Amino acid sequence: MKRSAMLVIGLLSVFLTVSLQAAEAPTVDEIIDRANLAAYYAGDDGRAEVMMTITDAQGRTRKRDFVILRHDVADGGQQKFYVYFKKPSDVRKMVFMVHKYIDQDDDRWLYLPALDLVKRIAASDKRTSFVGSHFLYEDVSGRSVKEDIHELVETTADYYVLKNTPKDPAGVEFSYYTAWVDKQNFMLVKAEYHDKDGRKYREVESLEIKNVQGFPTVVKARVLDLASGGETVSVFKNIKYNIGLKDQIFTERYLRRPPREVRK
Amino acid sequence: MRKRGLISTFIFIILVSTVFAVAVNASVLQDRLYDKYGVGLNGFIEGRQGWRLQDDPFEKNTSISEMRMQLDLSKDDDWGVIKLKGDLVGDQVEEKAYAELRELNLAFSPLDFMDAKIGRQTLTWGTGDLLFINDLFPKDWKSFFIGRDDEYLKAPSDAIKTSLFFDLFNIDIVYSPLFNASQYVDGTRLSYWNSMLGRTAGRDFILDDIERNSYFRDDEYAMRLSKNIGGIELGFYGYNGFWKTPEGLDAKESKLWYPELLAYGASARGALWGGIGNLEVGFYDSRDDRDGGDPLVRNSEIRTLAGFERELAHDFTGGFQYYLEWMQEYDTYKSTLPAGTAAKDEYRHVLTLRLTRLLMNQNLRLSLFTYYSPSDQDGYFRPKVHYKITDQWAIETGANIFFGKDYNTFFGQFQYNTNAYAGIRWSF
């Protein structure tokens, strides 16, 4: 009786230790999934006004102001984006729309108001600059977690440090990138990209994270191009989650006639 | 004539003074209009200059020489959007100044599943890239061939557009109470093949047409049924109106006219092999010459195109299209053709290629669009370089190169017009 009680206590304590360890140290997959959800899937939908300042190596700046709408079809899965440009004047009222998928190429559209033209854009290359900035399409809509092999290389007091190596190295320009994920809220704080020679050439950093409606949210982000010397800073304003965006906003109808949610 | 001169001078004075006023006060004006009335003001001022690269016995050496200001005013509200967009142009080639209203419309949603746009507007649908089958909205070919901005290829329509959105499909209906014709090459600034004279002509023989100007009788309907199935966009089209360019000849009056046209077709567009593929087909029913027996009216046609576009590398896109015009009742056409007139082919094949390269943070765009017809043995190349110096300033230079074995084919007839141009634009 005494011995069996001892056994039970012993087993319990083993279980307890194991489960406590699990709570303290999630697996790599858990970190990646939670970071992906925190960065790209907050709420069921969202709206933000984005002010991008692109600075080239010579210090010349250009601005891009746009409103972005996002609608999640499934958390961690399919999403829809609607980007309505406000500045500069030559891209004003253009609309860029993406239907993002996990296991197939995204569908992308561009609407040119001067021609009333709905253009379908080829979307095989996601590592192309977004509107001429140092942000890539993948930085805006998220890189699929299935495309890299993830390793937890370090756990510091504040961060999980992950090394991410592409499964298809020929399809991307980096050999790996290191990501710092906040242990508290799973926000991606920094990512450093290394080229095929192992040199760090690109850095994406969340400069300011705020709590918006209970969701930790990046309100200022920067991409540094260490190879050529340019950078782009994005400032996000008037962020709102769960505003009840209708699925039909992300269709041709609203390319031709932008919804109230972006016109204001 | 004197009256027209006066109006031109008047518009020119307005143009110069407005350009000056806008250039100096643009941002102040923009802010005031927006804060006080909620009206957005945007636009640009540009200068464009171009020359023929060879002698043209029928036209001026200068192919384009103009200063243009576009003003775009819009008021956005919960009930809808009112938009006004117009250009003031000082044109040295045609030696005139004029105002051009490009848009004046009201867009609103009277019902949850319905959009409407009433007034002057630009309309586009269909899947072709600079090839149009079911898009029977007016084009401005003159602007296209002399190197104006791509925006000007689309001429505005005065129309009512109604769109209905259902779960099963969407439907768009466009009604124009008065026919909106395309701007075709008539000799004023581009030389062309004149079949009446049997030679190239230009300013020595400016084509005249019998205008369709009777409201509600010379009207047009265009309709589209569309649906997106799993990323494949399907469209079905119908059109009832007139050939957009005057495809009929009134031999007695030596004037062109616009025969009736009924058209219907279909299109599909979707992801294909890592790019975008598209297919389109249309039947042009030339109602004034259904049996093909009238050599002075264009025959019915079947038109079809297939295209594919994809990224070839970072910021480098390539596109390819095959296009076919198949004349119906060809035997009748050939047998009724007056002796000595060169017969058109039954099949006109056209291949197009588009290459676009973006450089320097996408501020420099190099592009080339080519048309080549193996059946007509002619073609048209459009190389262009566009550079955004700042967010406000942009420069562009390009060329319109026509060539052909003969002088009476579609592109071959324009070979004296081969030109190069450059422009600078300030946007606000």
Boltz contact constraints between the chains, C-beta under 6 A:
constraints:
  - contact:
      token1: [A, 62]
      token2: [B, 391]
      max_distance: 6.0
  - contact:
      token1: [A, 88]
      token2: [B, 391]
      max_distance: 6.0
  - contact:
      token1: [A, 89]
      token2: [B, 42]
      max_distance: 6.0
  - contact:
      token1: [A, 89]
      token2: [B, 427]
      max_distance: 6.0
  - contact:
      token1: [A, 89]
      token2: [B, 428]
      max_distance: 6.0
  - contact:
      token1: [A, 90]
      token2: [B, 427]
      max_distance: 6.0
  - contact:
      token1: [A, 105]
      token2: [B, 271]
      max_distance: 6.0
  - contact:
      token1: [A, 107]
      token2: [B, 231]
      max_distance: 6.0
  - contact:
      token1: [A, 114]
      token2: [B, 151]
      max_distance: 6.0
  - contact:
      token1: [A, 115]
      token2: [B, 124]
      max_distance: 6.0
  - contact:
      token1: [A, 115]
      token2: [B, 154]
      max_distance: 6.0
  - contact:
      token1: [A, 116]
      token2: [B, 122]
      max_distance: 6.0
  - contact:
      token1: [A, 116]
      token2: [B, 123]
      max_distance: 6.0
  - contact:
      token1: [A, 116]
      token2: [B, 124]
      max_distance: 6.0
  - contact:
      token1: [A, 117]
      token2: [B, 124]
      max_distance: 6.0
  - contact:
      token1: [A, 120]
      token2: [B, 269]
      max_distance: 6.0
  - contact:
      token1: [A, 120]
      token2: [B, 276]
      max_distance: 6.0
  - contact:
      token1: [A, 122]
      token2: [B, 275]
      max_distance: 6.0
  - contact:
      token1: [A, 122]
      token2: [B, 276]
      max_distance: 6.0
  - contact:
      token1: [A, 122]
      token2: [B, 309]
      max_distance: 6.0
  - contact:
      token1: [A, 122]
      token2: [B, 310]
      max_distance: 6.0
  - contact:
      token1: [A, 122]
      token2: [B, 311]
      max_distance: 6.0
  - contact:
      token1: [A, 124]
      token2: [B, 274]
      max_distance: 6.0
  - contact:
      token1: [A, 124]
      token2: [B, 311]
      max_distance: 6.0
  - contact:
      token1: [A, 125]
      token2: [B, 311]
      max_distance: 6.0
  - contact:
      token1: [A, 128]
      token2: [B, 314]
      max_distance: 6.0
  - contact:
      token1: [A, 128]
      token2: [B, 315]
      max_distance: 6.0
  - contact:
      token1: [A, 132]
      token2: [B, 361]
      max_distance: 6.0
  - contact:
      token1: [A, 132]
      token2: [B, 362]
      max_distance: 6.0
  - contact:
      token1: [A, 253]
      token2: [B, 165]
      max_distance: 6.0
  - contact:
      token1: [A, 257]
      token2: [B, 115]
      max_distance: 6.0
  - contact:
      token1: [A, 263]
      token2: [B, 76]
      max_distance: 6.0
